[in-house]
Amino acid sequence: MTSFNGMVVAVVIDSLGILSWSAYDGLNWSDPGSDVAPKGYSTSGRLAVTVTGPEALDVLLPHQEKSWYVRRLVPSGMPLAPLTADGIWAW
């Protein structure tokens, strides 16, 4: 969990490799967003979330080769789903 643009954002990954996120604006949780992690991510379930600026939130998942996958979330402009995945997975 982290704070981003006045919201609390929760990010999780399940054992099937599905990354999910939702934002809480003080009244309601948003519709969840989701994406499938690329092959090779560590199944430990660990991840890190870092705010990289007012327009981006990066989710880092450990790769089995001792590096990180990065998935960037950005504001979508839609109140019911305020964050969307941007670009592609990178590491």
N, C-alpha and C positions, 0 to 999 in steps of 0.2 A: 504494500500500500504506500501511496505517496500523495502529496498535495500538488495539484496542477491547475492553473487558471481558476482558482477559487473552488475547485472540486477536490474530493477525495477519490483517488483512482485505485481500484483493486485489480491486480493482474495475477492470473494463475495459469499453470500448465498441468494437464492431466497426464496419466500414464500412456495415453494413446498419442501424445504429441500435439494436442489441441490447446492452443494458447487462447485464453479468453480474458476479457477485460470489461469493466463497468465503472461508471462514475457516479458519485453521490454529490448532489448539489446542495445538501442541507435539508431537503424535503423528500427527494425520491432518488432511487437508483435508476440509472439509464438502462435502456435495452442493452444486453451484452453484445460485444463484438467478438469475433473469433477468427482464427487463422490456424493453419496447420504448419507446425514446425518442420523444417527440412530434415531429411535423414541425417543421422550422425550426431544429433544432439544427445546430451547426457540424460539418461532416464532417472537421474537422482531427484528430479522435480525442483531443483534449485533454480532461481532466476534472480536477477537484479533489475531494478527499475531506477532510472536516473532522468531527471529533468535537464534537458540540454538547452533550454531557452524557452521563451514565452510561446513558441509555436511548435515545440517538439518534446516528446517523451520517448526515451529509448528503453526498450526491454532487451536485456542481455541474457542469453541462455548458454550454458557451458556446452562446448562441442567436445566430443570424445577425444579429439586430438589436442586437448589442452589450450584451445582458443575459445572464442565467443562468437555466437550468432547474435546479430543485432536486428531488432524489428522496431522501426520508428512508428509511433502513433502521433497523429496530428489532429487539431480541431477539425471537425467535419462541417460545422455550421448548422447542424441539425440538433434541436434540443433533446429529442428522445434518444439519440445516439451521438453524443458530442465528440467522440473520438473515432478515428478511422485509421486503418493501416496505410502507410505511405511507402511507395516504392517496393523494393524487393528485399528479401533477407540478404544480409551481408555479413562478412566476418573477416 
